[in-house]
Amino acid sequence: MISVRLAPNCARNIGGVTQSRRETFITIFAAPMENSMSADDLHFLEEQLEVPYGRGDGGSTWHPS
């Protein structure tokens, strides 16, 4: 049997950070022109959640020559 004890007043931190901020901890490793997301999904991620792009960053594309 497993016993679990919750401590609601206990505060955790990593390097002094106590809250997970979207702009710091959530990044999309994709580009906005990828076809796997609908326009509504992209709008939700970019406008509602304000999630930045990691790989690709939406600025440059690569084309074979």
JOPELIN-V237278 format. One line per field, one symbol per residue. ss: DSSP state (A for helix, B for strand, O for the rest). psi: psi as a letter, one per 30 degrees, with the letter a starting at -180 (. if undefined). burial: I if it has 24 or more other C-alpha atoms within 12 Angstrom, else O. A space follows every 50 residues. Layout:
ss->???
psi->???
burial->???
//
This chain:
ss->OOOOOOOOOOOOOBOOBOOOOAAAAOBBOOOOOOOOOOAAAAAAAAAAOO OBBOOOOOOOOOOOO
psi->kkkkkkifgkklljhfkfkjkefefkkjialfgkffkleeeeeeeeeefh klkdkegfeklkkk.
burial->OOOOOOOOOOOOOOOOOOOOOOOOOOOIOOIIOOOOOOOOOIOOOIOOOO IIIOOOOOOOOOOOO
//
